[in-house]
Amino acid sequence: MRCREGLEHSPRTWAARKQALTGESSSRWAGSITKATHDQWALARRGQLAHIQSLEAGVRTLTHRLSLPLGAKGSKRALGGYRTRQEWHAKKRRLHVLESRLEQARADRDGGTVHVARGGRKLARARHNLQQAGLSEAEWRQRWQAERWFLAADGESGKRYGNETIRVGPDGEVSIKLTAPLAGHANAPHGRYVLTGRLRFRHRGSEWADRVQANRAVAYRIHHDTARDRWYLTALWQIPPAKTIPLAAALAEGVVGVDTNADHLAAWRLDTHGNPIGSPRRFPFDLAGPAGHRDAQIRHALTRLLTWAKTCGVKAIAIEDLDFTVEKTREKHGRKKRFRQLISGMPTARLRARLTSMADRTGITIIAVDPAYTSRWGAQHWQKPLTSQNRHTTRHDAAAVAIGRRAQGHPIRRRTAPPRHHQGDRCGHRTAQARPATPGREGTRPRIPGPRTRSVLAGRGANAGNQNAQHRSGRSAEHEPWQQDPLPLSLEER
């Protein structure tokens, strides 16, 4: 019903759908079902928009590269032309395919049409390839029915134990409020059915117990794992946003710089002056397998990272603000298949969201820094000095140091040249340490035209028409703060 309404959805139509389901079940179950379908429709709309943006990026890349001559070289900011005529024709055909898909996706979005398969599109397609999926028809049917089952209820603050529909007491007793047609199967007062088994939450069990005893909202979801033939109950609740603390207070005890990679997290602790302390740490994870396994691997790696950071006594973790949404397109890195697989396998969005939520409980602040050139400059300035006979510093370890120094406001360079012995122009510009608040302190010094930099000849600079800016007798010098007096004639003759 929700997909059929499309963009015509309104609170009135939502109330009508809920009222129609209330007669067959109850008001609580009708509210849970309608809210779940609305959330799934909204998720499909967000995925549809992301798909359109990806198609638009592919079309722009293909159009640009096809407009260039064969063999045209590209730059760091723009791709070049295709190498051969065969590749050019293949990409031309792919451009027509992407444009057709983009047109269809835009039409669906304008019409409010979404494509949702309750139970999963991947499992639905496996029905036509049972042998390749390694399933029999009975096994597939069992998994399909389990995935399509719905048994979830949102929490309600003020109600007993935070949920009136699916209630879990502090002792682990689970009771379910039955619908009107199933009221005859109740084994407890007020139309409730109490399960025989007791449960215990090993992960965040103390937080769950505090919320239950305070009658704060806790949502529950019951699902069946057909592979293990077990039933699981998942508890969910909303964590209030953590208070933002000043950056200086977060960096008072140093920082831990973290470099994100496809198979591990490289971390190094830095003191308040940006110097590495101790030895680097590595927290590996394996992203092969199903989504549940990948999520567990990320959670375990982040748990070890936060535990180590808390042991070190720091209050901040610096991590790169990575986003490969556009960079991992097939049209941009078509021949670099291994590179595309590498950046596609990096769980940047999930890792960032998981780390932020887990760090709130430990009191550690997460600092997101600009990822530009951290690996290159870290290897250039820190990899060799930190390598010794007893320690081999990798490129990722050096990048962690660069990330931590950037979060503290220090330049990535290890040191700067000392001041020169005099103020003569022949020594070049003075190289002094820039303050952390100085914009562009890590960039190259801009070339200012004028006689002092000797980059533009006299009379050809920006002030060539201004006679007051020339070095002539009776005129002020180009630089107003000081004026050099003419040398005595005796010295000029010598």
C-alpha positions in Angstrom: 0.0 0.0 0.0 2.8 2.5 0.8 4.5 1.9 -2.5 1.2 2.2 -4.3 0.6 5.7 -2.8 4.0 7.0 -4.0 4.3 10.7 -3.6 0.6 11.1 -2.6 1.4 9.9 0.9 0.1 12.1 3.7 -0.7 11.7 7.4 -4.3 11.1 6.4 -3.5 8.2 4.2 -1.1 6.8 6.8 -3.9 6.9 9.4 -6.3 5.2 7.0 -3.8 2.3 6.4 -3.3 2.0 10.2 -7.0 1.9 10.8 -7.5 -0.8 8.2 -4.9 -3.0 9.9 -6.1 -2.3 13.4 -9.3 -4.4 12.8 -7.3 -7.4 11.8 -4.6 -7.2 14.6 -4.4 -4.3 17.1 -3.5 -0.7 17.2 0.0 -1.4 18.4 0.9 -4.0 15.8 -0.8 -1.8 13.1 1.4 1.1 14.1 4.6 -1.0 14.0 3.8 -2.5 10.6 2.9 0.8 8.9 5.9 2.5 10.4 8.2 -0.3 9.2 6.8 -0.1 5.7 7.2 3.7 5.6 10.8 3.5 6.8 11.6 0.9 4.1 10.1 3.1 1.4 12.1 6.1 2.6 15.3 3.9 2.6 14.5 2.8 -1.0 14.1 6.5 -2.0 17.5 7.4 -0.5 19.1 4.5 -2.4 17.4 5.5 -5.6 18.8 9.0 -5.3 22.3 7.6 -4.7 21.9 5.4 -7.7 20.9 8.4 -9.9 23.9 10.4 -8.6 26.2 7.5 -9.5 24.8 7.3 -13.0 25.1 11.0 -13.5 28.8 10.8 -12.5 29.4 8.0 -14.9 27.7 9.8 -17.8 29.8 13.0 -17.1 33.0 11.0 -17.1 32.2 9.1 -20.2 31.1 12.2 -22.1 34.3 14.1 -21.1 36.6 11.2 -22.1 34.8 10.6 -25.4 35.1 14.2 -26.4 38.9 14.0 -26.2 41.1 12.7 -29.1 42.5 9.2 -28.8 45.6 9.0 -26.6 45.1 12.4 -25.0 46.9 12.6 -21.7 45.1 13.5 -18.6 46.0 15.4 -15.4 45.5 14.9 -11.7 42.1 16.6 -11.9 40.8 15.4 -15.3 41.1 12.1 -17.1 42.5 11.8 -20.6 41.1 10.2 -23.7 40.9 6.5 -24.4 43.9 4.6 -25.7 42.4 2.7 -28.7 39.5 3.1 -31.1 38.1 -0.3 -29.9 37.9 1.0 -26.3 36.4 4.3 -27.6 33.5 2.4 -29.3 33.0 0.1 -26.3 32.7 3.2 -24.0 30.3 4.8 -26.5 28.0 1.9 -26.2 28.2 1.9 -22.4 27.3 5.6 -22.5 24.1 4.8 -24.2 23.3 2.1 -21.7 23.9 4.5 -18.7 21.9 7.2 -20.3 19.0 4.8 -20.7 19.3 3.6 -17.1 19.5 7.2 -15.9 16.4 8.2 -17.8 14.4 5.3 -16.3 15.7 6.0 -12.8 14.7 9.7 -13.1 11.2 8.8 -14.3 10.7 6.4 -11.4 11.8 9.1 -8.9 9.6 11.7 -10.4 6.7 9.3 -10.3 7.4 8.2 -6.7 8.0 4.6 -7.8 10.5 2.4 -5.8 11.5 -1.2 -6.3 11.4 -3.0 -3.0 11.5 -6.8 -2.4 10.6 -7.7 1.1 13.0 -10.5 1.9 15.9 -9.2 -0.2 16.4 -8.9 -4.0 19.5 -11.1 -3.8 17.6 -14.0 -2.2 14.7 -13.5 -4.6 17.1 -13.9 -7.6 18.6 -17.0 -6.0 15.3 -18.8 -6.6 16.1 -19.0 -10.3 19.7 -20.2 -9.7 19.4 -22.6 -6.8 22.3 -24.8 -7.9 24.7 -21.8 -8.2 23.5 -20.6 -4.8 24.0 -24.0 -3.2 20.4 -24.3 -2.0 17.6 -26.7 -2.5 14.0 -25.5 -3.0 13.0 -26.4 0.5 16.0 -24.6 2.0 15.4 -21.5 -0.1 11.7 -21.5 0.8 12.6 -21.7 4.5 15.0 -18.8 4.3 12.6 -16.7 2.2 9.8 -17.1 4.7 12.1 -16.3 7.6 13.3 -13.1 5.9 9.8 -12.0 5.2 8.5 -12.5 8.7 7.9 -9.3 10.7 8.0 -9.3 14.5 9.3 -5.9 15.8 7.9 -3.2 18.0 9.1 0.3 18.8 9.7 1.4 22.4 7.5 3.8 24.5 9.0 5.8 27.3 6.8 5.6 30.5 5.4 2.2 29.7 6.5 -0.8 31.8 10.1 -1.8 30.9 10.0 0.6 28.0 7.9 -1.4 25.6 4.3 -2.5 25.8 4.1 -4.8 22.8 7.3 -6.9 23.3 8.2 -6.7 26.9 11.5 -7.9 28.4 11.9 -7.8 32.1 15.2 -7.3 34.0 15.2 -11.0 34.8 15.2 -11.9 31.0 11.5 -12.9 30.8 10.0 -12.2 27.4 6.3 -11.6 26.9 4.4 -10.6 23.7 1.1 -8.8 23.4 -1.1 -10.9 21.2 -3.4 -9.6 18.6 -7.2 -9.9 18.9 -7.5 -13.0 16.7 -4.8 -14.8 18.7 -6.0 -13.7 22.1 -7.1 -17.3 22.9 -3.5 -18.5 22.9 -2.5 -16.2 25.7 -0.9 -17.9 28.8 -0.7 -14.7 30.9 -3.2 -12.0 32.0 -4.2 -9.1 29.7 -3.8 -11.2 26.5 0.0 -11.7 26.8 2.1 -14.7 25.8 5.2 -15.4 27.9 8.0 -17.4 26.4 9.6 -20.2 28.3 13.2 -19.2 27.6 15.1 -16.4 29.3 17.6 -14.2 27.6 20.7 -12.2 28.5 22.4 -9.4 26.6 26.1 -9.8 26.7 26.8 -6.6 24.6 25.8 -3.4 26.5 23.8 -5.4 28.9 24.3 -2.9 31.7 23.0 0.0 29.6 19.9 -2.1 28.6 19.2 -2.9 32.2 19.4 0.8 33.3 16.9 1.7 30.6 14.5 -1.1 31.4 14.5 -0.3 35.1 13.9 3.4 34.4 11.0 2.5 31.9 12.8 4.2 29.0 12.0 3.3 25.4 13.6 0.2 24.0 12.7 -1.3 20.6 12.9 -5.0 20.0 13.1 -7.2 16.9 12.7 -11.0 16.8 14.1 -12.9 13.9 14.9 -16.5 13.0 18.3 -17.7 11.8 17.6 -20.7 9.5 21.3 -21.7 9.2 21.6 -22.2 12.9 17.9 -22.9 13.6 17.9 -20.4 16.4 15.7 -17.4 17.4 17.4 -14.1 18.2 16.0 -11.0 19.9 17.7 -7.6 19.2 17.3 -4.6 21.5 17.7 -1.1 20.1 17.5 2.3 21.7 18.5 5.9 20.8 21.7 7.3 22.4 21.5 11.0 23.1 24.1 13.1 21.2 27.3 13.7 23.1 28.3 17.1 24.2 30.9 18.8 22.1 34.0 19.8 23.9 36.6 22.4 22.8 39.4 21.1 20.6 42.1 22.3 23.0 40.6 20.3 25.8 40.3 17.1 23.6 44.0 17.4 22.6 45.3 18.2 26.1 46.7 14.7 26.6 47.8 14.1 23.0 46.1 12.3 20.2 46.0 8.9 18.5 46.3 9.1 14.7 44.6 6.4 12.8 45.2 5.5 9.1 42.3 3.5 7.5 43.2 0.7 5.1 41.4 -2.1 3.4 42.4 -4.8 5.9 43.7 -3.0 9.0 43.8 0.2 11.1 47.3 1.7 11.6 47.5 3.8 14.8 50.2 5.7 16.6 50.1 7.8 19.7 51.4 11.4 19.6 52.2 13.8 22.5 51.0 17.3 22.7 53.9 18.5 20.6 53.2 16.1 17.7 56.0 13.6 18.5 55.3 9.9 18.2 55.3 8.0 21.5 56.0 4.3 21.8 55.5 1.9 19.0 52.8 1.8 16.3 49.8 -0.5 16.7 47.9 -2.4 14.0 44.3 -3.6 14.3 43.5 -6.0 11.5 40.0 -7.0 10.2 38.7 -9.3 7.5 36.0 -8.0 5.2 35.4 -11.3 3.4 32.0 -13.0 3.9 28.5 -11.9 4.6 27.5 -8.4 5.9 27.0 -9.6 9.5 30.6 -11.0 9.6 32.0 -7.8 8.1 30.2 -5.6 10.6 31.4 -7.8 13.5 35.0 -7.5 12.2 34.8 -3.7 12.1 33.2 -3.6 15.6 36.0 -5.8 17.1 38.7 -3.8 15.5 37.2 -0.5 16.7 36.7 -2.0 20.2 40.4 -2.9 20.4 41.4 0.6 19.1 39.2 2.4 21.7 40.4 0.2 24.5 44.1 0.9 23.6 43.4 4.6 23.3 41.8 4.7 26.7 44.7 2.8 28.2 47.1 5.4 26.8 45.1 8.1 28.5 44.4 10.2 25.4 41.0 11.8 24.9 41.0 12.2 21.1 41.4 10.0 18.0 42.2 11.6 14.7 40.9 9.8 11.6 40.7 10.7 7.9 37.4 12.0 6.5 37.4 9.6 3.5 34.6 9.3 1.0 35.1 7.1 -2.2 31.5 7.5 -3.5 32.7 9.2 -6.7 36.3 7.8 -6.8 35.3 4.2 -7.1 33.3 4.5 -10.3 34.0 2.1 -13.1 34.4 4.9 -15.7 37.1 6.7 -13.7 39.4 3.7 -13.0 38.3 1.2 -15.7 41.6 -0.5 -16.2 42.7 -0.4 -12.6 40.5 -3.2 -11.4 42.5 -4.1 -8.4 42.6 -0.4 -7.3 38.8 -0.2 -7.7 38.4 -3.3 -5.6 40.7 -1.8 -3.0 38.9 1.4 -2.5 35.5 -0.3 -2.8 36.4 -2.7 0.0 37.3 0.1 2.5 34.3 0.5 4.8 34.6 4.3 5.2 31.0 5.2 5.9 30.3 2.3 8.2 33.5 2.6 10.0 33.0 6.3 10.6 29.4 5.8 11.9 30.4 2.9 14.1 33.4 4.7 15.5 31.4 7.8 16.4 28.7 5.8 18.2 31.2 3.6 20.1 33.5 6.5 21.1 30.6 8.3 22.8 30.5 5.6 25.5 34.2 5.8 26.2 34.4 9.6 26.4 36.8 9.9 23.5 36.5 12.6 20.9 36.7 11.8 17.2 38.5 14.4 15.0 38.0 14.2 11.3 40.9 15.6 9.3 41.5 16.3 5.6 43.0 13.2 4.0 44.9 15.0 1.3 48.5 13.8 0.9 48.7 12.2 4.4 50.2 9.0 3.1 52.6 10.7 0.7 53.9 13.3 3.1 53.9 10.9 6.0 56.2 8.5 4.1 58.3 11.4 3.0 58.9 13.0 6.4 58.4 10.3 9.0 58.9 6.8 7.6 62.7 6.8 7.4 63.4 8.7 10.7 61.1 6.3 12.6 62.7 3.2 11.2 65.4 1.5 13.2 67.0 -2.0 13.5 64.3 -3.1 16.0 61.3 -1.4 14.3 60.2 -1.4 10.7 57.9 1.6 10.1 55.5 1.1 7.2 53.9 3.7 5.0 50.6 3.4 6.9 52.3 4.0 10.3 53.9 7.2 8.9 50.5 8.2 7.6 49.0 7.8 11.1 51.6 10.2 12.4 50.8 12.7 9.7 47.1 12.5 10.5 47.6 13.1 14.2 49.9 16.1 13.6 47.3 17.6 11.2 44.6 17.2 13.8 46.8 19.0 16.4 47.4 21.9 14.0 51.1 21.1 13.4 52.5 20.9 9.9 53.4 17.4 8.8 57.1 18.3 8.2 59.4 17.1 11.0 61.4 20.4 11.2 62.1 23.6 9.5 65.3 25.3 8.6 66.8 27.6 11.2 66.9 31.4 10.6 69.7 32.5 8.4 72.7 34.5 9.6 71.7 37.9 8.0 68.8 39.6 6.1 70.5 39.6 2.7 68.3 38.8 -0.3 70.9 36.3 -1.7 69.9 33.7 1.0 66.3 33.6 -0.2 63.2 33.8 2.0 63.4 33.1 5.7 61.9 29.7 6.6 60.3 29.9 10.0 57.7 27.8 11.7 54.2 29.0 10.9 51.6 29.2 13.6 48.8 26.5 13.5 46.2 29.1 12.7 48.1 30.4 9.7 46.1 29.5 6.5 48.0 27.6 3.8 51.0 27.0 6.1 51.7 23.6 4.5 51.5 24.9 0.9 54.2 26.5 -1.2 55.1 30.1 -0.8 53.3 32.2 -3.5 55.5 34.2 -5.8 54.9 37.9 -5.3 55.9 39.9 -8.4 58.3 42.7 -7.7 62.0 43.6 -7.6 62.5 41.9 -4.2 61.6 38.5 -5.4 63.4 39.1 -8.8 60.6 37.2 -10.6 59.4 40.1 -12.6 61.7 42.7 -14.2 61.6 46.3 -13.2 58.9 48.2 -15.1 56.9 45.1 -15.9 55.2 44.3 -12.6 51.7 45.1 -11.4 52.8 48.6 -10.3 54.7 49.5 -13.5 52.4 52.5 -14.2 52.7 53.8 -10.7 55.7 56.1 -10.6 55.5 56.3 -6.8 56.3 52.6 -6.6 59.5 52.8 -8.6 63.0 53.0 -7.1 63.7 56.6 -8.1 65.2 59.5 -6.3 62.6 61.4 -4.3 60.1 58.6 -4.4 59.2 56.2 -1.7 60.3 52.5 -2.0 57.9 49.7 -3.0 57.7 48.4 0.5 56.3 51.1 2.8 57.4 49.9 6.3 61.1 50.6 5.5 63.1 52.8 3.2 66.8 52.3 2.4 69.0 55.4 2.4 71.3 55.9 -0.6 74.9 54.9 -0.1 77.6 57.6 0.3 79.3 58.6 -2.9 82.6 57.4 -1.6 81.3 53.9 -1.3 79.6 54.0 -4.7 82.8 55.0 -6.4 84.7 52.0 -4.8 
